[in-house]
Amino acid sequence: MDANTVLAIIAGALFIHFIMRNFIGKVSPEAAKELVKGGATLVDVRTAPEFATGHIDGAVNLPVQEIGRRLREFDDKSSPVVVYCLSGARSARAKRVLRSNGFTEVHDLGSFRRWR
């Protein structure tokens, strides 16, 4: 294999990783909006300073690093929750934490920029 082939394989693998990490398992913006209209809790899992710079109307701020100790702030483990962050990494982590604590209706929007 020549160097160009190796670079092409690496670039392809990185692209696939990016797609899987940022889009697979994410709820569509349209579905997220419908969930929120239907009563889902919209949770911004970024830090408080990030939240203060702008967020989706109606969202509550619950930084991902605090979710485990603030589970009582959610109404009920079967109520729908939509989580989001800046890029999708923290929201994916928040979804895993909530699911591992018995929450059954957790939807990951990924980046808040997808809301538009």
SVG drawing of the C-alpha trace seen along z (x, -y; Angstrom):
<svg xmlns="http://www.w3.org/2000/svg" viewBox="-49 -36 53 38">
<polyline fill="none" stroke="black" stroke-width="0.4" points="0.0,0.0 1.3,-3.4 1.0,-6.5 -1.9,-8.0 -4.0,-4.8 -3.2,-4.8 -4.2,-8.4 -7.4,-7.8 -8.3,-4.9 -7.6,-7.0 -9.6,-9.9 -12.5,-7.6 -12.4,-6.1 -12.4,-9.5 -15.3,-10.6 -17.3,-7.5 -16.5,-8.1 -17.6,-11.7 -21.0,-10.7 -21.6,-8.0 -20.7,-10.1 -22.7,-13.2 -25.7,-11.9 -26.5,-8.2 -28.9,-7.9 -29.9,-11.6 -33.5,-12.7 -34.4,-14.9 -35.1,-18.6 -38.7,-18.2 -39.3,-15.2 -37.6,-17.0 -39.9,-20.0 -42.9,-17.8 -41.8,-16.1 -41.3,-19.4 -44.7,-20.6 -46.1,-17.4 -44.6,-18.2 -41.1,-16.7 -38.5,-18.4 -35.9,-20.2 -32.5,-20.0 -29.4,-22.0 -26.5,-20.0 -23.8,-22.7 -22.2,-24.7 -24.1,-27.6 -21.9,-30.2 -22.5,-28.6 -26.3,-28.5 -26.2,-32.2 -24.8,-33.1 -27.9,-31.6 -30.1,-28.6 -33.3,-27.2 -36.4,-28.9 -38.0,-26.8 -34.8,-24.8 -33.6,-24.1 -29.9,-24.1 -28.5,-20.9 -24.8,-20.5 -23.9,-17.0 -21.4,-16.7 -24.3,-17.4 -27.0,-15.1 -26.1,-12.0 -26.7,-13.9 -29.7,-16.0 -31.9,-13.2 -34.7,-14.2 -35.3,-17.4 -37.0,-15.3 -40.7,-14.7 -40.7,-11.0 -38.5,-8.4 -41.1,-7.6 -41.6,-11.3 -39.9,-12.3 -36.7,-14.3 -34.8,-15.9 -31.1,-16.7 -28.8,-18.9 -25.4,-20.6 -22.9,-22.4 -21.6,-19.5 -23.5,-16.4 -20.8,-14.7 -22.1,-15.9 -25.8,-15.3 -24.8,-11.7 -23.2,-11.3 -26.2,-12.8 -28.5,-10.3 -26.4,-7.4 -26.4,-8.6 -30.2,-9.1 -30.8,-5.8 -28.5,-4.0 -30.6,-5.5 -33.9,-4.1 -35.2,-7.0 -37.0,-5.4 -37.8,-8.3 -34.5,-10.1 -34.0,-11.8 -30.7,-13.3 -30.9,-16.3 -27.1,-16.7 -26.1,-20.3 -28.6,-23.0 -27.8,-24.5 -29.9,-21.7 -33.1,-23.2 -33.5,-26.0"/>
</svg>
